[in-house]
Structures are given as structure tokens and as C-alpha cells.
């Protein structure tokens, strides 16, 4: 029996994040559709297409290393041949600095594969003590 789409999408995302935290953006590049769009708070505007996303990721290849990374509160919402994954992401660098993010990924089924067509990252509001 094959896994549910929700289980499959979460496994794909977790593996791409694991690779990302090891300095390898290829996990996300391999998952992205040619027409992917990408929002990042470090950028002034949206990136359009896999070619633009690849150009953005290549200079940081090997430079991102997280000692710890955690995908929290995942939710996959299905809509036909599309799925919206939302989650919180926490990573910690070698200096102990913690980074917290919100992420939305929209996946589209392409044949038997799931491909990312939209990504949106935003910083998580800090907890007020």
C-alpha cells in the first residue's frame, strides 16, 4: 500500500530540510517545478521559476549548517491535485543562535510525483517573555 499524499509530502519536505541544514539546497531544487515561485523575507520581490531559484541558492551551497533543525506543527491540506503544507521551522547554528520561521509550500501532483509550485518563508514573531 502506498503512503497517503499527506505522509508523502511531509517525508519529501523533511528530507529536503535535512539536506538544507547540511548545506545542500538540491533537495528543494529537485522538488521544485519549473514554474515555481518563491517568497523570501531577504528578497525585495518574488522569484519566478526554477532557474531564478537555482541562481539564488547556488551561492549559499555549503554555507548553511544547522546543528539542529525541527519541522513543527505541520499541516497538509489537500485540494485535488494540489496540497498546501504549512509548518513552523526552527534551526540552530553552531553558535547556538536559534532561527524561527513560518513556511507555506504549495505542492502540485505531476504524474506520480509531487512538485513545489510556491514557497513562502517569513520570520516567526518572537515569544514575549
Long-range contacts (C-beta under 8 A, 24 or more apart in sequence): 5-76, 5-78, 5-83, 5-109, 5-114, 6-76, 6-78, 6-83, 8-114, 9-76, 9-83, 9-85, 9-107, 9-114, 10-71, 10-74, 10-76, 10-85, 12-107, 12-114, 13-71, 13-74, 13-85, 13-87, 13-105, 14-71, 17-69, 17-71, 17-89, 18-69, 20-64, 20-66, 20-69, 21-64, 21-65, 21-66, 21-69, 21-91, 22-65, 23-61, 23-62, 23-63, 23-64, 23-65, 24-61, 24-62, 25-57, 25-58, 25-60, 25-61, 25-64, 28-53, 28-57, 28-116, 28-119, 29-53, 29-54, 29-57, 31-114, 31-115, 31-116, 32-115, 32-116, 32-117, 32-119, 33-108, 33-110, 33-115, 33-116, 33-117, 35-117, 36-115, 36-116, 36-117, 36-118, 36-119, 37-117, 37-118, 37-119, 38-118, 38-119, 38-120, 39-119, 39-120, 39-121, 39-122, 40-121, 41-121, 41-122, 41-123, 65-93, 65-94, 66-91, 66-92, 66-93, 67-92, 67-93, 67-94, 68-92, 81-108, 81-109, 82-106, 82-107, 82-108, 82-109, 82-117, 83-107, 83-109, 83-114, 88-124, 100-124, 100-126
